[in-house]
Amino acid sequence: MTLTEPNTTVGKYLISPLTRMLDDGRYAASVSIRSGSGRGTHDRVMRFVPVFADHATAAHYATREGMRWVQHRHAA
């Protein structure tokens, strides 16, 4: 089962955290970072190694890492 959290927009990027419950009851986190529109859409998806005890913590981590990626991208 995959759960989604509210999206966050930062500049031209749409950050969408995703969590998935694992067989052992813990949660895996990933994030989609999308930019552009139509045929020019680019979507980067990152999956993270840490697992979390609850959905909210996993979603928070995914959002934070997505925002960190965007900030790093703008700093370069």
N, C-alpha and C positions, 0 to 999 in steps of 0.2 A: 504494500500500500504506500503510495507516494502522496505526501501532503504539500500544499503550496502555501506560502505566506504572502502578505501584500507586497506588491512590487514597489521599488524605490527608483525614482528617476534622478539621475545626476548628470546634468548637461544633456548631451545627446545619447546617453546610455540608459537602458532600462535594466535594472538589477532585479532578478527573480530568484529568490532562495527556494530550494526544494529539499525536503527531507523524506527519508524512507525508513520505515521500521524494519529492522533486521530480525532474523529468526530468533535471536536471543532476547528480543524486547528492547534493545538499544536502537539508536537512530543514527543513520548515515546522513551526511550533509553534502549538498552540491549547490552550485549557483550558475545561472544563465546570465550572461551579460550581452545584451543585444543593442545594436546601433543600426541606423539607416532605416529604409522602408522599401517596400516593394521588392523589385529584383536586386536592389542594392543593400538588402539586409544582411548583416553579419552577426552571427550568434556564436559566442564563445561559451563553452560549458566546462566548468571545473568541478571535479569530484575531490573530496578531501579524505585523508586517511583517518583522522581522529573519529571516534564514535562517541555518542553522547547518551546520557541517561534519559533525556526527555526531548520531545519535539521542539519546544521553545528554545532551548539552548542550542540545538543543532541549527535551527533557522537563524538565530542571532549570529552564530559563527559564520554561516554562509553569507549573510548580508554584509557583515563586517569585512570578510575577505573580498567580496565583490567590490565594495567601496574602496578598499585598499588598492585593488588592482586598477580601478579607474583613476585614483589619485596618483599612483605610480605612473600610469600612462600619460597623464597630463604633465607630470614633472619632467618627463624625458624630452 
